[in-house]
Amino acid sequence: MKERRWIVLGTDGRYVTLGRASDPSEDEVRGAEEALRAQGLAGWLAIMEGNPYVGAAPRVLEVRPLADPTVQFADAAAAFARAIAGRRAELAG
């Protein structure tokens, strides 16, 4: 079984985990969106399938936008993939 977690994916590919064992509540999602907005950031509620540190590269699945992102989800997902690959290379090196 693949690891699955809820994340907030930023427009630049950074992410934070919202939870693994259960779905985030609407209040948690709203709080995450408010925190993004307060910092002048935006992103998406997404699901990450896979482990960011080992195994096959994780996939991110768009659920919904948060704080009105101005870039496409695909661009943020590509930045996420590059960051994961770079971090794995650092750890391996």
C-alpha positions in Angstrom: 0.0 0.0 0.0 1.3 3.4 -0.9 1.7 6.1 1.7 -1.0 8.8 1.3 -1.1 12.2 3.0 -3.0 15.4 2.7 -0.8 18.4 1.9 -0.9 22.1 1.1 1.2 22.5 -2.0 2.6 26.0 -2.5 2.9 27.6 -5.9 6.7 27.2 -5.7 6.6 23.5 -4.9 7.0 23.6 -1.2 4.5 21.6 0.8 3.3 21.0 4.4 1.5 17.9 5.6 -2.0 18.4 7.0 -2.6 14.8 7.9 -2.2 11.1 7.2 -4.5 9.1 9.3 -7.7 11.0 8.5 -9.0 13.6 6.1 -8.5 17.2 7.3 -11.6 19.0 8.6 -13.1 22.0 6.7 -11.9 24.1 9.6 -8.3 22.9 9.2 -8.4 23.6 5.5 -9.9 27.0 6.0 -7.2 27.7 8.6 -4.4 26.7 6.2 -5.9 28.9 3.5 -6.1 31.9 5.9 -2.4 31.3 6.9 -1.4 31.3 3.3 -3.3 34.4 2.6 -1.8 36.2 5.7 1.7 35.5 4.3 0.9 36.6 0.8 1.1 33.0 -0.5 -1.3 30.6 -2.3 -1.4 27.0 -3.2 -3.6 23.9 -3.3 -5.1 21.3 -1.0 -3.6 18.2 -2.6 -3.0 14.5 -1.9 0.5 13.2 -2.0 0.8 9.5 -2.9 4.2 8.0 -2.1 7.1 8.8 0.2 9.1 11.9 -0.5 12.3 10.3 0.7 12.4 6.8 -0.6 10.9 4.6 -3.4 9.3 5.8 -6.5 8.8 9.6 -6.8 5.6 10.7 -5.1 2.6 12.0 -7.1 0.5 14.9 -6.2 -3.2 15.1 -7.0 -5.0 18.4 -7.0 -8.0 18.7 -4.7 -8.8 22.4 -4.7 -7.1 25.8 -4.9 -6.4 27.8 -1.7 -5.9 31.6 -1.6 -6.3 32.1 -5.3 -3.1 30.8 -6.8 -1.9 32.6 -10.0 0.1 29.7 -11.5 -1.1 26.4 -12.8 -1.2 23.4 -10.6 1.0 21.5 -13.1 3.8 24.1 -12.6 3.6 23.8 -8.8 3.6 20.0 -9.2 6.7 20.2 -11.4 8.5 22.4 -8.9 7.5 19.9 -6.2 9.0 17.0 -8.2 12.3 19.0 -8.8 12.6 19.8 -5.1 12.0 16.2 -4.1 14.6 14.9 -6.6 17.1 17.5 -5.4 16.6 16.6 -1.8 17.0 12.9 -2.6 20.2 13.6 -4.4 21.5 15.6 -1.4 20.7 12.7 0.9 22.3 10.1 -1.4 25.4 12.2 -2.0 
